[in-house]
């Protein structure tokens, strides 16, 4: 229902002092507005190498360095690049056995002998092309080559020219930095918000760029010193601007939640319900409207139902609106 505030009639019936007050009275309105709520988490952390892109070269045999092709640490190498040529008595013996099996099985059909000798070379992780060369040329090389298993940087190099190495010893470590991990330190109080985070970014001193990341895993371990957890993010690093050990500042953002708002001065609570007075079609015409609200802050309500974006409602003198609505039987 609607009711009409006809100020001119009311004013003519009031005493002069009251008339001056009523003349000063001006109904103010406000529009229902859209607002967006999101949550941010700030953290610090460090860049780490992606453990899936770490390649350790630990020969399954001992030996000696004949020639070294990677002569400095952090040298950039490509997959298949020759790192070193080595001599190993164990490998040489296995090669001779394979050659003997190839010669022997020409006259005696013993496929198992040849296959076993070949498998021994494979288990020693001898390059396939070296094994094939023995079968093709029917001769063995005294030396074995060690190749890079992936593109990356040489972070460990334990060999020098003429040095010896032991079986199972890591002689090279190559790390591919196309992808890196960002380990963010998270306060325990922030845990409840993590599942709402949808975008991640980070910056590092000295580089004027913001990098994007994706969430990978929350480590199930809490630091006893700082009471913080570690959240692992994954980031692309194809330009190789980021390196392990760099300090980073991290920002996490939740998806924006859209809702309608009104100032608390535009809402009145009566008989267990919340009301607003919407602006009618004609000047001075206002309608009470039940709305469902939720407190956003001490000065703002979230309007859950009952109004639309852009709709005008009265923002002051709600006590007068309430009294008049009661007189007109609109409640």
CORTA-V874794 format. One record per residue. N is the residue number from 0. PSI is psi in degrees with one decimal (* if undefined). D_FIRST is the distance of its C-alpha to the first C-alpha in whole Angstrom. Layout:
n->[N:N]
psi->[PSI:PSI]
d_first->[D_FIRST:D_FIRST]
//
This chain:
n->[0:1:2:3:4:5:6:7:8:9:10:11:12:13:14:15:16:17:18:19:20:21:22:23:24:25:26:27:28:29:30:31:32:33:34:35:36:37:38:39:40:41:42:43:44:45:46:47:48:49:50:51:52:53:54:55:56:57:58:59:60:61:62:63:64:65:66:67:68:69:70:71:72:73:74:75:76:77:78:79:80:81:82:83:84:85:86:87:88:89:90:91:92:93:94:95:96:97:98:99:100:101:102:103:104:105:106:107:108:109:110:111:112:113:114:115:116:117:118:119:120:121:122:123:124:125:126:127:128:129:130:131:132:133:134:135:136:137:138:139:140:141:142:143:144:145:146:147:148:149:150:151:152:153:154:155:156:157:158:159:160:161:162:163:164:165:166:167:168:169:170:171:172:173:174:175:176:177:178:179:180:181:182:183:184:185:186:187:188:189:190:191:192:193:194:195:196:197:198:199:200:201:202:203:204:205:206:207:208:209:210:211:212:213:214:215:216:217:218:219:220:221:222:223:224:225:226:227:228:229:230:231:232:233:234:235:236:237:238:239:240:241:242:243:244:245:246:247:248:249:250:251:252:253:254:255:256:257:258:259:260:261:262:263:264:265:266:267:268:269:270:271:272:273:274:275:276:277:278:279:280:281:282:283:284:285:286:287:288:289:290:291:292:293:294:295:296:297:298:299:300:301:302:303:304:305:306:307:308:309:310:311:312:313:314:315:316:317:318:319:320:321:322:323:324:325:326:327:328:329:330]
psi->[159.9:154.2:156.5:126.1:101.6:91.3:-35.1:-40.1:-44.0:-40.8:-36.1:-20.8:-4.2:155.7:165.3:-43.7:-41.0:-38.8:-41.8:-37.1:-45.2:-31.1:-30.1:-20.2:131.6:119.4:123.4:142.4:163.2:148.8:145.6:129.2:149.3:141.7:162.0:131.6:130.5:163.9:140.1:146.5:128.0:142.2:170.8:166.3:-167.7:150.7:134.6:157.0:141.7:117.2:-21.1:-12.8:24.1:126.1:113.4:132.5:104.9:95.6:146.6:22.2:156.1:164.6:-160.6:147.3:124.0:-43.7:135.5:126.7:-22.6:106.1:5.4:152.4:152.2:16.4:139.2:131.2:162.1:154.9:132.0:-4.0:140.6:123.5:-41.9:154.2:127.1:160.6:132.3:121.6:-36.2:-44.2:-41.9:-40.3:-42.2:-36.3:-43.3:-39.8:-38.2:-41.0:-40.6:-38.9:-33.9:-40.9:-40.4:-40.4:-0.5:-32.0:-26.6:125.3:84.4:82.4:-31.3:-36.7:-47.1:-42.3:-39.1:-40.4:-38.1:-40.4:-33.5:-39.7:-39.3:-41.8:-25.5:-1.0:37.7:135.5:139.8:-38.5:-26.0:-39.9:-42.9:-34.5:-34.1:-44.8:-32.4:-43.6:-12.0:42.5:158.3:152.8:144.5:-20.8:159.0:139.6:146.0:125.0:157.7:128.8:-10.8:165.2:147.4:-164.0:143.6:104.8:-24.7:132.6:105.9:2.7:145.9:168.6:125.0:-0.6:160.6:158.8:154.3:159.1:138.2:5.1:132.7:112.4:-23.8:144.4:122.8:131.3:124.6:123.9:19.3:-31.2:142.4:164.5:145.5:116.6:106.0:137.5:117.7:131.9:146.1:-32.4:-19.7:-5.2:-40.0:-16.0:-9.9:-41.0:-9.6:-9.1:130.3:-16.8:147.0:137.6:160.5:158.3:154.9:142.1:139.3:-12.8:115.7:66.3:144.4:128.5:142.3:158.1:167.0:148.7:135.4:-52.9:145.5:118.9:134.0:55.9:134.9:133.2:127.1:-25.2:-43.4:-7.8:33.4:152.7:165.7:122.3:125.9:126.5:156.5:136.0:149.2:139.8:43.1:-25.0:-4.0:42.9:-18.5:140.2:149.8:137.9:-14.9:140.6:139.3:150.0:135.0:138.6:132.8:138.0:139.4:163.8:141.0:133.6:125.1:138.5:168.0:145.7:156.0:149.8:150.5:-21.7:-11.7:1.2:136.2:140.7:126.0:130.2:40.1:6.4:158.8:135.6:152.6:163.2:109.2:150.0:128.5:-172.5:-33.0:156.3:133.6:9.9:126.8:143.5:133.7:138.1:126.7:135.3:153.5:125.6:164.6:138.5:123.9:-48.2:176.3:-16.6:-0.6:140.3:144.3:127.5:108.8:-28.8:158.9:-17.6:163.4:159.9:131.6:-8.9:140.2:137.6:161.1:137.6:4.7:171.0:39.6:-26.9:-35.7:-40.7:-41.3:-45.4:-45.8:-36.5:-38.6:-43.6:-38.0:4.9:32.0:-9.4:*]
d_first->[0:4:7:10:14:16:19:22:21:21:24:26:26:27:31:32:32:29:28:30:28:25:26:27:24:23:19:21:19:21:21:21:25:27:30:33:35:38:41:45:48:51:54:58:61:64:65:67:69:67:69:69:71:74:77:80:84:86:89:90:93:95:97:98:97:99:97:93:91:88:90:87:84:80:82:80:81:80:80:83:85:88:88:92:95:96:99:99:102:99:98:101:102:99:100:103:103:100:103:105:103:103:106:107:105:106:109:108:104:103:99:98:100:99:95:96:97:95:92:94:93:90:89:91:88:91:89:89:91:94:94:94:97:99:99:99:102:104:104:102:101:102:99:95:92:89:86:83:80:77:76:76:77:80:79:82:86:89:92:94:97:100:97:97:94:94:92:88:88:85:87:84:80:78:75:72:70:67:65:65:63:61:61:58:58:55:54:53:50:49:50:46:45:48:46:43:45:46:48:51:53:56:58:62:64:66:64:61:59:56:57:55:55:54:54:57:57:57:60:60:62:61:64:65:66:62:60:59:58:59:57:59:57:59:60:61:64:66:67:69:67:66:69:69:69:67:64:61:57:55:51:49:45:42:40:37:34:31:27:24:24:22:24:24:23:19:18:18:19:18:19:20:17:17:14:14:11:11:12:10:12:13:16:14:10:9:7:8:10:12:16:19:22:26:28:30:31:31:29:27:25:25:21:22:19:15:16:19:22:21:17:17:15:16:20:21:20:17:19:17:14:14:15:13:10:12:13:10:9:7:10]
//
